[in-house]
C-alpha cells in the first residue's frame, strides 16, 4: 500500500463561502474527539456535511456542519459562522478510521511547507465520507 504522505497529489481548488454551525475546542486530540462525538449526536449524521477547521494563529479547532433550513444554533448549542472561500491547496486522504485521522496533522504540515499559506483563513478538513477526507490549506493569490 502506498504511503499517503509520500504519494501526495495536491491540486488547487476554489471554494465559495460555506455557512456553518460550529462548536469550538482546544487544539488537542482528546478535546477534538469529544467535540466531534458530542456535535454529531446533537445534529445527526444523515444528510449532513461535516468540516473541521483549524486556525493556526489562534490555535483553535472548530467542529462544523454546513447549515441547512431549519437549523437552530441555540438548540444545538452551536454558533453560526462561515468557512471563508478562496483558493486552497487540496489533498485527499483515504483510509479507514481511526488510522486515516492520524495522517491529518502530518499531511497538513507537508502541505503548509510546500505552499504560500494565507494566514487570514483557516485550514479545512472536509469529511466527504467516513473513509475520505479532503484537506484544504488556504493559499495566497
C-alpha positions in Angstrom: 0.0 0.0 0.0 1.5 3.4 -0.9 2.4 5.8 1.9 -0.1 8.7 1.6 2.4 11.2 2.9 4.9 10.5 0.2 2.3 10.0 -2.6 0.5 13.3 -2.2 -1.1 14.7 -5.3 -2.1 18.2 -4.4 -4.5 20.2 -6.6 -5.7 23.8 -6.3 -9.4 24.4 -5.8 -11.5 27.5 -5.3 -14.2 27.3 -2.6 -17.2 29.6 -2.1 -18.0 30.7 1.4 -19.7 27.9 3.4 -22.2 28.9 6.1 -21.8 26.6 9.1 -22.8 25.9 12.7 -19.9 25.0 14.9 -18.5 24.3 18.3 -15.0 25.3 19.3 -12.5 23.3 21.3 -8.8 23.2 22.2 -6.4 22.1 19.5 -5.8 18.8 21.4 -6.8 15.3 20.1 -8.9 14.3 23.2 -10.8 17.7 23.1 -11.4 17.3 19.4 -12.6 13.7 19.7 -15.1 14.7 22.5 -16.3 17.7 20.5 -16.9 15.6 17.4 -18.8 12.9 19.3 -21.0 15.5 21.1 -21.7 17.6 18.0 -22.5 14.6 15.7 -25.0 13.4 18.3 -26.6 16.8 18.5 -27.0 17.5 14.8 -27.3 13.9 13.5 -25.3 12.3 10.7 -27.9 11.7 8.0 -27.5 14.1 5.0 -25.1 16.4 6.8 -21.7 17.8 5.5 -19.1 18.0 8.3 -16.0 20.1 8.4 -13.2 20.6 10.9 -11.4 23.9 10.7 -8.1 24.9 12.4 -6.9 28.4 13.0 -3.1 28.1 13.4 -2.8 31.6 14.7 -5.4 31.3 17.5 -4.7 27.6 18.0 -8.5 26.9 17.9 -10.3 23.9 16.4 -13.9 24.1 15.3 -16.2 21.1 14.5 -18.6 22.4 11.8 -21.7 21.3 9.9 -23.0 23.0 6.8 -26.2 24.8 7.7 -29.5 23.8 6.3 -33.0 25.2 6.6 -34.5 24.7 10.0 -31.2 24.5 11.9 -31.4 26.2 15.3 -28.0 27.2 16.5 -29.1 27.8 20.1 -31.0 24.5 20.4 -27.8 22.7 19.1 -25.6 24.7 21.5 -23.7 25.9 18.4 -22.5 29.2 17.0 -23.0 30.4 13.4 -20.0 31.1 11.2 -18.6 30.9 7.7 -15.7 28.9 6.3 -14.2 31.6 4.0 -14.0 30.9 0.3 -10.9 31.4 -1.9 -8.1 29.4 -3.3 -7.0 26.3 -1.4 -4.4 23.6 -1.9 -6.2 20.3 -1.6 -5.0 16.8 -0.8 -7.4 13.8 -0.5 -6.8 11.2 2.2 -8.4 7.8 2.0 -8.4 5.1 4.5 -10.2 3.5 7.4 -10.8 5.4 10.7 -9.2 5.9 13.1 -5.9 5.4 11.2 -6.7 7.9 8.5 -7.2 10.6 11.2 -3.6 10.1 12.3 -2.5 11.3 8.8 -4.2 14.7 9.0 -1.6 16.6 11.1 1.5 15.4 9.2 -0.2 15.9 5.9 -1.2 19.5 6.8 2.4 20.1 7.9 3.7 19.0 4.5 1.1 21.0 2.6 1.9 24.1 4.6 5.7 23.7 4.0 5.0 23.4 0.2 2.8 26.4 -0.2 2.3 30.1 0.4 -0.3 30.0 3.2 -2.9 32.8 3.6 -2.8 33.3 7.4 -6.2 35.1 7.3 -8.1 31.9 6.6 -8.2 28.5 8.4 -7.0 25.1 7.4 -10.1 22.9 6.5 -10.9 19.2 6.8 -13.9 18.2 4.7 -15.3 14.8 5.7 -16.6 13.7 2.4 -17.2 10.1 3.5 -16.2 8.1 6.5 -13.0 6.9 4.7 -12.3 10.1 2.6 -11.1 13.4 3.9 -10.3 16.4 1.8 -7.6 18.6 3.4 -7.5 22.2 2.3 -4.8 24.7 3.1 -5.6 28.4 2.2 -3.1 29.8 -0.3 -2.4 33.4 -1.2 -3.2 34.8 -4.6 
